[in-house]
Amino acid sequence: MINVGIIGGSGYTAGELIRILMFHPNAKLDFVYSTTNAGKPLSVAHHDLLGDIEMNFTDKVNPEVNVVFLCLGHGKSKSFLTENQFASHTKIIDLGNDFRLNKDEVFDGKKFIYGLPELNKTAIKNAQFIANPGCFATAIQLALLPLAYAKLLNDDVHINATTGSTGAGVSLSETSHFSWRNNNMSHYKAFEHQHLGEISESLHQLQADYKNELLFIPNRGDFPRGIFATLYTACNESLEDIVAKYEAFYKNQPFVTVTTTGINMKQVVQTNKCIISLVKKGNRILITSVIDNLVKGASGQAIQNMNLMFGLDETTGLHLKPSGF
């Protein structure tokens, strides 16, 4: 069994890790660390766990676990790892943004591999330290990687993507209160979202000469979870050829499905799936990408990475069914 520790156990991503790991056949929760809830049952923060798991939060870290998931606020993983040392065999998966960019990938002698399995699967299998991708970044990269691989990104990419309120984290802010978010919609960080850096680096990994812009408008949706992303760019290839390239690229990627039909978020919410729809309009290709921001965009992908790091089938514990109603 893989002994698992979770740091920052009170937030949404930690709650999703616990929910999935409870039924993982090869993993066992060793501890869930939270200084604010130490000594209290996990169900105090994660009400969906009431009656399902008898475990309390702790403010003690077991440095000998096989793998630790860091679910801390962005920018806090470095300070935590500076103050807390783990055993030489412990694998670390960071769900924050501290190590995602090339300039930040090495910290205290540890090299963090960017953990997008559909791009870096071989490196992930051999890694000890993983920087888990951002949620918007996951949906957008999966939409664009086949075009980059085929060297077909030759124009600006226009991106409009909407995320659920859980994407803002568990701490309240002006734009996460129900009275503000319900029946409302807004955009934020237009053209300068922090995920653009990791998206750009991944595209350049496959198409080094891509020099056009990624014009990204992120939106806040009035629903709790999910990402619905639409992207378009100029492309002279036929729809049939583009579909063939996407299907070939994702042939051995069990969580990505390619279609030419209309898609919606409910097809992926509560799962580790990404569905990509392709439509051709004139010389433009319209790509729609849907994921669950907390599963494929965070905790599910982190467990997928754990599976790869420990030599398991990457789908282990992740056979999750959405509800369409």
FIMILUM-729208 format. One line per 8 residues: their letters; for each residue x, y, z of C-alpha. Coordinates in steps of 0.05 Angstrom, whole numbers, plus 5000, padded with zeros to 4 digits. Last residue first. Layout:
% FIMILUM-729208
a> X Y Z; ...
% end
This chain:
% FIMILUM-729208
fgspklhl> 4422 5305 4710; 4480 5279 4669; 4516 5248 4729; 4590 5234 4718; 4621 5166 4731; 4690 5158 4764; 4739 5103 4746; 4796 5141 4779
gttedlgf> 4820 5092 4832; 4871 5063 4784; 4868 5098 4716; 4943 5109 4712; 4957 5035 4716; 5007 5030 4773; 5082 5040 4769; 5088 5083 4831
mlnmnqia> 5101 5149 4794; 5046 5134 4744; 4994 5123 4798; 5016 5186 4835; 5008 5226 4771; 4937 5200 4762; 4926 5218 4835; 4948 5290 4821
qgsagkvl> 4904 5291 4759; 4845 5272 4802; 4863 5326 4853; 4872 5386 4806; 4842 5402 4738; 4823 5330 4724; 4787 5329 4791; 4775 5398 4821
ndivstil> 4767 5437 4756; 4721 5384 4726; 4737 5384 4652; 4709 5410 4587; 4745 5430 4523; 4713 5462 4461; 4756 5473 4399; 4733 5516 4341
irngkkvl> 4778 5510 4280; 4778 5570 4234; 4788 5571 4158; 4713 5567 4145; 4680 5541 4208; 4708 5474 4230; 4683 5441 4294; 4722 5399 4344
siickntq> 4697 5375 4412; 4745 5356 4468; 4724 5316 4529; 4769 5314 4590; 4756 5261 4642; 4779 5256 4714; 4707 5254 4738; 4660 5291 4786
vvqkmnig> 4638 5337 4729; 4655 5308 4660; 4591 5300 4620; 4557 5353 4662; 4603 5404 4630; 4571 5402 4560; 4588 5374 4492; 4565 5385 4420
tttvtvfp> 4587 5330 4372; 4653 5326 4334; 4686 5283 4387; 4753 5270 4422; 4757 5236 4490; 4814 5245 4539; 4820 5205 4603; 4851 5141 4575
qnkyfaey> 4910 5174 4538; 4938 5121 4491; 4903 5146 4428; 4905 5218 4449; 4953 5243 4395; 4923 5196 4343; 4852 5219 4358; 4873 5292 4355
kavidels> 4909 5283 4288; 4850 5245 4258; 4803 5300 4281; 4846 5352 4247; 4849 5312 4182; 4773 5303 4181; 4761 5376 4198; 4803 5396 4137
encatylt> 4869 5432 4149; 4871 5507 4137; 4875 5528 4209; 4861 5596 4239; 4847 5596 4314; 4789 5584 4361; 4782 5565 4434; 4722 5549 4478
afigrpfd> 4731 5528 4550; 4678 5501 4599; 4709 5487 4667; 4673 5450 4723; 4651 5462 4794; 4607 5506 4837; 4561 5541 4787; 4552 5616 4777
grnpifll> 4611 5621 4729; 4673 5666 4736; 4705 5679 4669; 4776 5675 4642; 4790 5713 4577; 4853 5687 4543; 4886 5715 4481; 4944 5667 4470
enkydaql> 4989 5706 4423; 5033 5685 4365; 5106 5663 4367; 5102 5587 4359; 5172 5567 4336; 5185 5514 4389; 5123 5473 4372; 5119 5414 4420
qhlsesie> 5156 5442 4481; 5134 5511 4458; 5062 5491 4472; 5080 5467 4541; 5117 5531 4558; 5059 5574 4534; 5009 5537 4576; 5053 5543 4638
glhqhefa> 5059 5618 4629; 4986 5630 4612; 4964 5600 4678; 4976 5666 4715; 4920 5701 4677; 4944 5762 4638; 4899 5770 4577; 4838 5784 4621
kyhsmnnn> 4853 5777 4695; 4779 5772 4710; 4713 5760 4675; 4643 5766 4705; 4579 5726 4712; 4519 5730 4758; 4457 5690 4775; 4491 5669 4840
rwsfhste> 4561 5695 4849; 4547 5758 4889; 4495 5731 4937; 4532 5665 4942; 4597 5698 4965; 4656 5682 4920; 4668 5750 4888; 4681 5789 4952
slsvgagt> 4726 5735 4979; 4714 5674 5022; 4769 5622 5033; 4752 5554 5002; 4788 5564 4937; 4773 5608 4877; 4765 5548 4830; 4709 5525 4875
sgttanih> 4666 5580 4844; 4662 5545 4777; 4704 5562 4717; 4689 5595 4650; 4737 5596 4590; 4744 5641 4530; 4806 5630 4488; 4828 5663 4423
vddnllka> 4891 5632 4394; 4934 5677 4351; 4961 5645 4287; 5008 5590 4264; 4992 5533 4311; 4992 5475 4262; 5060 5445 4280; 5028 5376 4286
yalpllal> 5049 5372 4359; 5024 5443 4369; 4956 5425 4340; 4953 5362 4384; 4971 5403 4446; 4916 5455 4438; 4853 5430 4473; 4892 5390 4525
qiatafcg> 4931 5453 4540; 4869 5494 4550; 4834 5446 4598; 4897 5433 4638; 4918 5506 4642; 4850 5527 4667; 4859 5477 4724; 4932 5490 4740
pnaifqan> 4983 5435 4728; 5012 5391 4784; 5085 5404 4797; 5114 5335 4810; 5174 5310 4850; 5202 5240 4850; 5200 5230 4775; 5212 5169 4731
kiatknle> 5139 5156 4713; 5128 5231 4707; 5183 5237 4655; 5150 5183 4612; 5081 5214 4618; 5102 5285 4601; 5049 5312 4553; 4985 5272 4565
plgyifkk> 5007 5262 4637; 5010 5337 4653; 5054 5337 4715; 5109 5387 4702; 5169 5353 4732; 5197 5384 4797; 5272 5379 4807; 5292 5377 4880
gdfvedkn> 5360 5405 4900; 5329 5456 4946; 5282 5478 4891; 5289 5464 4816; 5227 5474 4772; 5221 5549 4786; 5250 5578 4721; 5216 5523 4681
lrfdngld> 5148 5543 4707; 5104 5497 4749; 5143 5497 4814; 5106 5544 4862; 5037 5540 4827; 5001 5497 4878; 4980 5424 4873; 5050 5400 4893
iikthsaf> 5063 5325 4888; 5121 5301 4931; 5151 5231 4931; 5182 5208 4996; 5244 5163 4988; 5294 5213 5017; 5250 5223 5077; 5214 5289 5085
qnetlfsk> 5239 5355 5113; 5191 5409 5139; 5210 5483 5146; 5238 5492 5076; 5184 5447 5047; 5131 5491 5079; 5164 5555 5054; 5167 5529 4983
skghglcl> 5096 5504 4984; 5066 5571 5005; 5068 5609 4939; 4998 5589 4918; 4957 5566 4977; 4972 5497 5004; 4948 5430 4978; 5015 5395 4980
fvvnvepn> 5006 5320 4968; 5055 5274 5003; 5078 5207 4979; 5110 5145 5010; 5103 5171 5081; 5166 5175 5124; 5162 5249 5144; 5099 5238 5185
vkdtfnme> 5075 5309 5197; 5040 5332 5260; 4985 5386 5261; 4932 5332 5254; 4862 5327 5224; 4821 5270 5251; 4801 5205 5219; 4740 5161 5220
idglldhh> 4717 5159 5147; 4649 5150 5114; 4598 5172 5166; 4609 5246 5151; 4656 5251 5091; 4610 5297 5051; 4617 5349 5106; 4690 5362 5089
avslpkga> 4714 5414 5139; 4684 5385 5203; 4681 5317 5167; 4756 5309 5174; 4745 5302 5249; 4778 5354 5294; 4846 5346 5328; 4880 5397 5285
nttsyvfd> 4830 5441 5248; 4868 5506 5237; 4937 5473 5234; 4915 5424 5181; 4952 5360 5161; 4916 5298 5137; 4952 5235 5157; 4967 5164 5136
lkanphfm> 4914 5156 5082; 4921 5089 5048; 4932 5076 4975; 4932 5015 4929; 4857 5000 4921; 4837 5074 4917; 4768 5080 4948; 4784 5129 5004
lirilega> 4836 5161 4957; 4781 5192 4914; 4743 5228 4970; 4807 5245 5007; 4839 5277 4945; 4774 5315 4932; 4773 5343 5002; 4846 5363 4995
tygsggii> 4830 5400 4931; 4772 5437 4965; 4810 5461 5025; 4818 5436 5097; 4876 5388 5089; 4933 5436 5075; 4985 5380 5073; 4961 5310 5054
gvnim> 5000 5247 5071; 4995 5181 5035; 5021 5111 5050; 5022 5071 4985; 5000 5000 5000
% end
